[in-house]
Amino acid sequence: MYSFGARSERQLSTCDMRIVRVLREAIKEYDFSVLKGERNKEEQNKAYFNGASKLMYPESKHNKSPSQAVDIVPYPVDWDNLQRFHELADVIKKVCIRLDEEDLHWGYDLWKWDMPHWELR
């Protein structure tokens, strides 16, 4: 069984409990890291200007407290292996069904980009 490292735990601790609940179950089945939960103004605007977000502060769900969005990546990280993002998404979607958590949605399903992103809708 997999588990989160210290960095992932710190980021996860900034997230809404519904996200935490789903990700704590998903990590038991598939190894991944939590890159970012809550973003402050500087982090959000940097993400916007770098093209990693389409929203400036305070418009992103990452800017809520607790965060209503999270960015995750399959571990070990290989940004070019898109299949692993799909595998991880399948695991998370199954966990959402099992936990009756229908509000968590994948960025790729929403916009056809942003594979690390998950948010509450």
N, C-alpha and C positions, 0 to 999 in steps of 0.2 A: 504494500500500500504506500502511496506517495504522501508527502506532507509539504506544507509551505515552509520556506525559509524565513529568516527574520525580516528581510526587506518586504517580501510579499505580505507577511503578517502586519507590518506597519501600515502598508497601503490598504489592506483589507479592513483594518480597524477604522478607517475613515468612511467606510461605505454603509449604506442603509442595511439594516439587518436582513432584509429579504435577499439582497445580493450575497451577503455573508453566508446565509443559510444554504443557498444554492451552491456557491463555490466550495464551501466546506464539504459538501457531499460529492461534488464533481472531482475534487482532488483525490478522492479515494479510488477513482477509476482511471484517471488520466493525469499525467504530470504536466503542470503548467505553472507559470509565474504570474503574479499580480504586479503589473507595471505601475498603475496609477489609479487611485480612487479620487479623492478630493483634490482639486487644483485651486490655488490662490490666484489673485488677479495677475500677478507677474507670470506665473506658469501658464495660465490660460491664454493670455495675450501672446506669449512666446509661441505656444502651440499654434495659434491662429496665424501669426506672421511666418511661421515655418511651414505652413500648409498641412499641419497635422490635425487641425480643427477648422471648421467653417464658421465657428462662432467666437466672438470676443466675450470677455468677462462682462457681466455676470450671466450671460445667456446659456451657457452649457450646463448640462445636468451634472457635470463634474464640479460645478461651482456651488452646489447645494451642500448643506451640512446637516446630516450626513450626506455624502455623495450619492446621487441617484444614477451614477454611471461608473463603470470600471473598465480599464484596459488590461487585457490579459494576453499572454503569448505561450504557445506550447513550449515545453522545455525538453531538451536543450533548444535554445533559440536558433532558428534558421528562417529568416524572413522570406526566403525564396521558396520554401516548401509550403505552398498554399494548401496542399492536401491535409497537412497536419492541423491547420486552422479549421478546416471543414470537419475533421475527425473530432476535434475538441468541441466544436459547436454542436455536433450530434450528441456528444455526451451531456453537455449542459442542457440542451433541449429535452433530453430524456429525463434528466434530474428535475427540470422544471415541471414536467408532466407528473412525475412521481410525487413531487412535493406540492402539487396543485398551485404552482407559482406561474401564472399566465402573463404577468406584467413585465417580465424580463425579456428583452429583445436584442438580437444581434445586429450590430451596425451594418454588416454586409447584407443582411436581409432587408434592412430599412433603406439603404442607399446604394447598394452594390459596390461599396468600398468600405474602408475602415474595419478590417477584419479583427483587430484586437478589441474593438469597442462593444460593450454590452450596456444597455440602459433600461431603466424602468419607464414604462409608458403608461 
